[in-house]
Amino acid sequence: MNGQGQLAIIGSESLPVGWFPERDDLDAAVEISRAAILDSGIDKSEIDGVFFGACLGSELVEYQLTFGRMVDELGLGRNCSFNAQFNAGGGTLPLMLKAARGMIMAGHGDTFLIFHTQSWSRVQTKLSPEELIRFFRENGGQYEEWEFPYGMTYNALIGLLAQRYIYETGTTPEQIAAAAVSHRTWARLNPHARFRKPMTIEDVVNSRMVADPLHQLECNVLSDGASAFIITSAEKAKKGFGRKPVYVLGEGAAGCTHFSPVQKPDKDLSRLPGIGPATAKALGEAGVKLKDIDVLEAHLAYPVLALMELEEIGFCKRGEAGAFIMEGNTLPGGKLPISTYGESLSEGHTGMGCIFTALYESVLQLRGEAGERQVEDAKLVMYTVGGGAFMVFDALVLGKELSS
């Protein structure tokens, strides 16, 4: 990535994740957007465009946001030139950053508000039980006629992946459970996390079986959340505004190959082939090595995927990630802190909002503002997401200083 195309995050905000049926999506969006603008130190008149992630299950909110409700609420109308909705599942936020970068490089502006709001608790009040079942079925990344009649769900899908991964690598259920415990350990230090009760490996493997070998404490729970960022050019960020900026030093994407995992070109459910090329490209653009990364902020929703990702990226050899995690390397004080916000398993799964809270945590770590979970002297963070049914992967390298 050349210097002209480098981005900076100069403002950020996120609300606590949980179950808040009294918290309206629009109210949450306005609150975090105002806070992110205040955090950035810029005047709102400097915002050239508003990008937001789709608010699933709330057609009214999506309609109002698409037609400029946030521009109106924040009083941006005199200067704001763009307002757009994005939806690419887990790949949404990186896509929004690409759009902002393109706008900046084309000379169509230099500062953008990016946000997402999601209230799953309110979705449940708007749909009948039958409509709710159909909603999740139709948004499940599977073929309705070929897979759902046989009981396929996201949990069942992960069960299949985990079974094959265990068979291929010799990884044990206890080692996979250790990843869940790692996420919970970090979540206990995160005041925004929904699930903070202490959890052990024994608790995980003794919890109810959901989709063999997936246990109840390895399944994420849909939750409400909202996050916002102010994005600008690295050049503008040098002028200094509010907090010290966090720079997007490198970015990579790969693996956009299928709708359902049964269509994977390699036919191997035990691999995540897109994440390796995506992270390699991000590292190359940033001009750094894998060994330089201080923190891995990953969103892949289930603990077994954390093991698979460590191996596909190259932090561990094939089949060794389970032992790596069991040894405590991903815990506070470990060699490679992972998902220091608690991941969607313990922070709470906010749909595509998880990719926003993971970026918010990345910003906090690089600013040195993560409180009890702060990783000492964190200079480089790798941020990774997997979208849809693991059909697209994106990675960012974020840093405190601009690369040369």
N, C-alpha and C positions, 0 to 999 in steps of 0.2 A: 504494500500500500504506500503510495507516495505521500509526501507531506501535505499536499493540497487536499488529499482525500481523507486525512485523519480526522476523527471526530473526538469531541470531548463531552463528558457528562458534567454539567456544572450545577445541576439541581436535582434532587431526588426526594421522594417521600413514599411511605407505604403505611397502610393501616393494619392493625392487628388482624390476624387470620382466625376465623372461628365461625360460629353459627349466630348470625345477627339478623333475624327476620325484620327487626324494626329499622335496619339500616338500608335506606333506599339507594339503588345503584347510582342514580344521578347525584344525590347528595354526597355520596362517597367520592364520586369523580370530581365534583367541584371542590370538595375539601382538600383532596390530595393534590389537585392541580394548583390551587392557590398556594398550598404549602411548598410545592416544588418550585414555583416561581419565586416565592420569598426566599427559599433556600439558595437559589441561584444568584441572587443579588441583582438581577436585571430588572428593568421596567417591563411590564407586560406588553407595552407597545412595540417591543423589539421582537415579539413572537411572529414569525412569518407563516407558520402552518401548524395545524393540529392533526395528529395521527392517533387513532385509538384502535385497540384490539376489540374484536366483536364480543358483545355481551350475550352469550348464548342463552337461549330460552326466554329472552325478554325482547320481543319484537318491537314494543313501543320504545324502549330505551335505545335499541339499535337504530330505529327510524329517526328519533329525535337527535341523536348524536350525529348520524350521517348527514342530517340537514342543518348542522351548525348550532345545536343547542349549547354546546360547551363554549363556542365562540361568543354566543350571546350572553351566557351566564357570566363569563369572565370579562366581558367588555373588550373583546379583541377586534371587533368588526372594522374599525377604521384602518387597520394595518395588516391584518391577517389575510393571506391570499389563498390558502389551501386548507381543506378539511377533508379527511379521507379515513374510511374504515378498512382494516386489514384483518384477514383471517386465513392463517396457514397452520392452524393447530399449534403444536409446540415450536414451529418455526416462525411464528408471527413476529415476535419482537426483533429478531435479527433482520427479518425482511423490512420492518419499519426503519431500522437503522440504515439499511442499504438505500431505501427511498430517500431518507434525509440526506445521506451522503451524496446521492445523485443530484438532488435539488441544489445542494450547496455548490457542488462542482459545476453545475450548469448555470450558476449565478441567479437562481430563483429564490434566494433567501439564505440566511445563515443561522437561524435559531428556530427550533421546533419543540412543541410540547407533545410528548408521547405518553399515553396513559392507558390503563385498563381497569375496568370495574366488573365485578361478578358477584351476584348474590344468589347462590344455589338455594338458600333457604326460602327466598321469595319465589323462585321458580316453582317450588313444590306447592306453594299456595295458589298458583295461577293455573295449574294443570290438574285434571282429574287423574286418579291412579292409572287408568288405562292410557291416557294421553302421556303421562310421565314415562310409563314403560316404553311406549312407542318412541318417544323423544330420545331416550337413551339408546334404544335399539338402532334408530336411524343415524345416530351420531357415534356409533361404536367402532367405526373403521373396519367393518366386516360386511360380507355379502349377506343380505337379509334372506335370500332364497336358498343359499347353499350352506351357510354356517349357523345362523341363529336358530333354525329349527332343531339343531342338535345340541343346543345349550351353550353355544359359544358366547362368552362375555370377555371383557378385558381381563378379569381375574383368571378365567379359564385359559385364555391365551398365554398369560404369564406362567401359569402352571405348566403348559406344554413346553414353553421355552426353558423353564427351570428343569423339567424332567430331562430334556435332551442335553442341557448344559451339564447337569450332574453326571449323566451317562458318559458324555464325551471327555470330561475333565477329572472325574473322581472327587469333585467338590462335595462336601457334606451339607446336609440341611442346617447343621449348627453353624457352619461357616457363612452360609447365606443369612442366617438369623443374626450373626454378628454385625452385618451391615445395617440391619434394622436397629440394633442397639446403638451403633455408632450415630445414626441419624437422631435417635432419641436423646442421646447424651448431649449433642449439640443443641437440640431443641430446648432442653431444660435450661439452657443459658440464654435463650431467646425469649424476651417478654412478649413478642408478637406471635409466638407459636401457639397453636391450639392444644397440642398434646404434650404435656411436660411431666407426666408421671414417670418415675423411674421404671426401667424395664431391663430384664436380663435375657440372656440367650435361652435359659430354661423357660421363662415366661413365653417367649415366642414359639418355641417348638411344642409347648404344651397347650397353646391356644387352639381353638377350634380349626379343624382342617376345612379350607374353603374350596381349593382346587389343587389336589395333590401335585406337588409338595408345598403348595402355598397355604400358609396359616393366616388366621384372622389378623394377627399383629404384623403381618407382612402386606396387608392390603390398605391402600390409602383411602381416606374418607373425604368426600366432596365438602368444600368449605367456602365461606365468603371471603373476599379479599379485594384490595384495590391498591394500585401503585402508579406513580407518575414520575417522569423525568424531563429535564430540560436539556436538549441536545444542541450543540453548536459546533462550529468549526474549531479545530485546534488553534488556528490563527487568532480567532476572536477570543478564545479562552485565555490566551497569553496575556491579554490586557488586564485580567484579574477582575473578579466580580465579588461573589460571596465566598464560598468555601473553595479549597484547592481543587482544581478539576481532576477528573479521572479520564484517562485517554484510552480510546479504542485503538490499540496498536496493530492488531491483525485480525482477520476474519476469514473463515473458510466454511464451505457448505458442500455436502455430498450425499449421495444415496437416494435421490428422489426417483425411485424405480417402480413403486407398486402401491396399490390401495390396501390390499390385505396381505398379511404375512405369508399366506399360502401362495402368493404370486412372487415371492422373493426370487430373483434370478439365480441366486446361489443355492436355494432350497435348504439352507442350513439354519434352523431356528436357534442354534446355539451361538450365533455370531451376530455382531452389529457392524457390518462392513462399512457403513458410511462414516462412522465416527473417527476412524483412523485417518483417512484422507482429509476430512474437515479440519481436524486439529493440526495435522502436518502443515496444511496451507496457512492456518492462522499463525502458527509458530514461525513459518517462513516469512510471512509478511511483517511480523513483529521483529524479526531478526534475533530471536532468542531460541534456546534449546529447551527440551522437555525438563531437564534437570534444574532449569532456572525458575520453574513455576513454584510458587510458595503455597498456593491454595487452589483447589479444584472445586469450583461451585457448579455442581451438576444437577440437572433435572432430567430424570428418566422414570420417576414415579414408583418403581418397585426395587427392593434391595438386591435381588439377583442381578438386576441390570447394572448396579454399581460395580459388581465384580466383573461382569462382561466388559464394561467400559474401561476399567483400569487395564485390562489385558489388550483390548483393541487399540487403545491410545498408545500403549507401550510402557506404562508405569510398572506393569508386572508381566511376566511371561504367562503364556496360556496355561490355565489351571492352577496358577499360584496366587491369584488375588484373594481367595478365601483365607488362606493362611496369613497373607499380608494384613488383612483386616483383623483376623483373630489375634494377631500379635499386638494390636492396639495402635497401629501406624496411622490410622485415620482419625483417631480421637484427639481431644485437646492435648497439645504438647507432643503429638506424634510427628512422624516424618512427613506425612502428606495429609493435612487436614482436608476433609471432603464434606461438602454440603453443610457448611457451618451454620446455616439457618435452620437445619433440621429436615431438609428435603420435604417433598409432599407427603411422605408417610407420617411425619411427626409435626411439621408446621401446619399441615392441612392442605388438601389438594383443591386448588381454586381454578381448575381447568387450565386454560392457557395462562391464567394469572400466575401460575407457579414460575413461569419463565421470567416474569416481571419481578417477583420477590427474590428470585435467585440473583438477578442483576442488581437489585437494591442491596442485597447482602454483599455483593462484590464491591460496590461503591463504599459501603461502610468499612469493609476490611481495608481497602486501600487508603481511606481517609483516616484510619485509626480510630473509628467511632463505633466499633462493634461491641463495646462493653466487656462483659465477662468472657465472651467467646472470641475476643480479638486475638488474631494470630500475630505473634511478635514479629515486627519488622517485615510485614508483608509488602512486597514491592510489585509482584506480578501475580495476577489471578487468571486462571483459565476458566472460562464460563462455557458450559456445553449444554445443549438441549437436544432432545429427540422428539420429532413431531409425528402426529398421527399414529398409525400402527407401526412405528419404527421405520418409516419409509423415507424420512429425511432427517439429517443431522446438521447442526450448525455449531460452530465454536468461535469464541472470541478470546483474544489475549488482551487483557486490560492492565494498565500500568499507571504508576504515580507520575512518571516522567515521560516525555515524548522520546520516541526512538529516533536515531539519527537518519 
